[in-house]
Amino acid sequence: MKLYIETENGQVKNHPALEDNLIAAFGSVPAHWEPFTRVERPIPGLYQVLTSDEAVYTKVDGVWTDVWSVRDMTAEEKTALHQATVTQFNSRPQAENWSAWTLDETANTMVPPIPRPAIDQAKVDARILTMWCGADNNWKDTPVRPEGNYKFDFIAWEWVVVTTS
């Protein structure tokens, strides 16, 4: 799929068009239509911001192309992002269970003070989960998870039935 963009006096007009459409309309690609390469919108990194929702058409090495602009976040934007992460983490039910967790600023995620132990498949098969216990500030095995619709109560350290109202 070849694209071309209409130009006039070295500037673009309108948006790119498919070569097949130009040939169908004009019999060939008119001289004032120049090759165009589509560049997908980039996905900014964790601490980057896309400066516009639209690309700028720019001639690069003789071919028109989409040019996207990405910039690093300011210190204020990083601080706001960190605060939003902490606020969201602390707004969960029973959030006090994870009060010892801290923000890892390099990944913008909350992390426990003690790394999670490796998953023990035998425990998983037995319906025992290893979860963070805020009362002990450590990882701890839950009681066996009952069959049915249950959720874990971190304060009582037990499975409770989920009731529908």
C-alpha positions as CSV (number, residue, x, y, z in Angstrom):
1,M,0.0,0.0,0.0
2,K,1.8,3.1,-1.3
3,L,0.8,6.5,0.0
4,Y,1.3,9.9,-1.6
5,I,0.5,13.4,-0.3
6,E,-0.4,16.4,-2.3
7,T,2.1,19.3,-2.3
8,E,2.2,22.9,-3.4
9,N,5.2,25.2,-3.2
10,G,7.0,22.6,-1.1
11,Q,4.2,22.4,1.5
12,V,1.7,19.6,2.0
13,K,-2.0,20.0,1.3
14,N,-4.6,17.8,2.9
15,H,-3.8,14.2,3.9
16,P,-2.1,11.2,2.3
17,A,-4.0,9.2,-0.3
18,L,-3.6,5.7,-1.6
19,E,-1.7,5.2,-4.9
20,D,-4.6,3.1,-6.3
21,N,-7.1,5.9,-5.5
22,L,-4.9,8.5,-7.3
23,I,-4.5,6.2,-10.4
24,A,-8.3,5.6,-10.4
25,A,-9.0,9.3,-10.2
26,F,-6.2,10.7,-12.5
27,G,-4.9,7.8,-14.5
28,S,-1.5,8.1,-12.8
29,V,0.0,9.7,-9.8
30,P,0.1,13.4,-10.5
31,A,3.5,15.1,-10.3
32,H,2.5,17.3,-7.4
33,W,1.8,14.2,-5.2
34,E,4.9,13.0,-3.5
35,P,5.6,9.7,-1.7
36,F,4.5,9.5,1.9
37,T,5.4,7.0,4.7
38,R,3.0,6.5,7.5
39,V,4.6,6.2,11.0
40,E,2.4,4.8,13.8
41,R,1.8,6.9,16.8
42,P,4.5,6.0,19.4
43,I,3.6,4.8,22.9
44,P,5.4,7.1,25.3
45,G,7.6,5.5,28.0
46,L,6.6,5.7,31.7
47,Y,7.9,9.2,32.2
48,Q,7.3,10.6,28.8
49,V,4.4,12.6,27.2
50,L,3.2,12.7,23.6
51,T,3.1,16.4,22.9
52,S,0.3,16.2,20.4
53,D,-2.4,13.8,19.4
54,E,-1.6,14.4,15.7
55,A,1.6,14.0,13.8
56,V,3.2,16.7,11.8
57,Y,3.9,15.9,8.1
58,T,7.6,16.5,7.5
59,K,9.9,15.7,4.6
60,V,12.6,13.4,5.8
61,D,15.3,12.2,3.4
62,G,13.1,13.2,0.4
63,V,10.0,11.4,1.6
64,W,7.1,13.0,3.5
65,T,6.3,11.2,6.8
66,D,4.5,11.5,10.1
67,V,6.7,13.0,12.8
68,W,5.6,12.6,16.4
69,S,7.0,14.5,19.3
70,V,7.6,12.9,22.7
71,R,9.1,14.7,25.6
72,D,10.2,13.7,29.1
73,M,7.8,14.6,32.0
74,T,8.6,17.6,34.1
75,A,9.4,17.1,37.8
76,E,5.9,18.3,38.6
77,E,4.3,15.8,36.2
78,K,6.3,13.0,37.7
79,T,5.3,14.0,41.3
80,A,1.6,14.1,40.2
81,L,1.9,10.7,38.6
82,H,3.5,9.3,41.7
83,Q,0.8,10.8,44.0
84,A,-1.9,9.4,41.8
85,T,-0.4,5.9,42.0
86,V,-0.2,6.1,45.8
87,T,-3.7,7.6,46.1
88,Q,-5.2,4.8,44.0
89,F,-3.3,2.1,45.9
90,N,-4.5,3.5,49.2
91,S,-8.1,3.8,48.1
92,R,-8.6,0.0,47.8
93,P,-10.7,-1.9,50.3
94,Q,-8.7,-2.8,53.4
95,A,-5.8,-0.7,52.2
96,E,-4.3,-0.6,55.7
97,N,-3.1,-4.2,55.1
98,W,-0.5,-2.8,52.7
99,S,0.5,0.3,54.6
100,A,4.1,-0.8,54.8
101,W,4.4,-0.9,51.0
102,T,6.3,2.0,49.3
103,L,6.4,3.6,45.9
104,D,9.2,2.3,43.6
105,E,9.7,5.5,41.6
106,T,11.6,3.8,38.8
107,A,8.6,1.7,37.9
108,N,5.8,3.8,39.4
109,T,4.5,0.8,41.3
110,M,3.9,0.0,45.0
111,V,6.3,-2.6,46.3
112,P,6.4,-4.6,49.6
113,P,9.3,-4.2,52.0
114,I,10.0,-7.9,51.6
115,P,10.0,-9.5,48.1
116,R,7.2,-12.0,47.4
117,P,8.3,-15.6,47.8
118,A,8.3,-17.9,44.8
119,I,5.0,-19.5,43.9
120,D,4.6,-23.0,45.4
121,Q,2.5,-24.9,42.9
122,A,1.6,-27.5,45.5
123,K,0.0,-24.7,47.6
124,V,-1.8,-23.3,44.6
125,D,-3.1,-26.8,43.8
126,A,-4.3,-27.1,47.4
127,R,-6.1,-23.7,47.1
128,I,-3.7,-22.0,49.5
129,L,-2.5,-18.5,48.5
130,T,0.5,-16.6,49.8
131,M,-0.6,-13.1,50.5
132,W,0.8,-10.0,52.2
133,C,-0.2,-9.9,55.9
134,G,-0.1,-6.3,57.1
135,A,-0.4,-7.4,60.8
136,D,2.9,-9.4,60.5
137,N,4.4,-7.2,57.7
138,N,5.3,-10.4,55.9
139,W,4.0,-12.9,53.4
140,K,1.8,-15.5,54.9
141,D,-0.3,-18.5,53.6
142,T,-4.0,-18.1,53.7
143,P,-6.3,-20.8,54.9
144,V,-7.5,-23.2,52.2
145,R,-9.9,-21.3,49.9
146,P,-13.4,-22.7,50.0
147,E,-15.3,-23.6,46.9
148,G,-17.8,-21.0,45.8
149,N,-17.9,-17.2,45.8
150,Y,-15.5,-16.0,48.5
151,K,-13.2,-13.0,49.0
152,F,-10.3,-12.7,51.4
153,D,-10.6,-10.5,54.5
154,F,-7.1,-9.4,55.2
155,I,-7.9,-8.0,58.7
156,A,-9.6,-11.1,59.9
157,W,-7.2,-13.3,57.8
158,E,-10.0,-15.5,56.6
159,W,-12.2,-16.2,53.6
160,V,-15.6,-14.7,53.7
161,V,-18.7,-15.5,51.6
162,V,-19.5,-12.8,49.0
163,T,-23.2,-12.0,49.3
164,T,-25.3,-10.4,46.7
165,S,-27.8,-7.9,47.7
